[in-house]
Amino acid sequence: MNDIIKKLGLENATAEEKQKVLTQLTESLLKRLMARIYQHLTDEQKGELERLVAAGDEKRLNDFLLLHIPNLDQVREEELNNLVA
């Protein structure tokens, strides 16, 4: 987290400002990740993903993503780097 704050030049920002930026960054990252993930899923898998997200079952959601997107960590890292670059 501190690396991201440094990359964004927020070292001297207030805690409130940092939180606001990090919240916006997280929301953007999730949208970008979902868009990339959807490219690799069938319609049936997309439906299952939507059900898991709606249910809020993080373990099952993570298991599903790792099963269908084996390079998920790489995708996550790429999208994060694109946002803070």
Secondary structure, 3 states (H helix, E strand, C coil): CHHHHHHCCCCCCCHHHHHHHHHHHHHHHHHHHHHHHHCCCCHHHHHHHHHHHHHCCHHHHHHHHHHHCCCHHHHHHHHHHHHHC
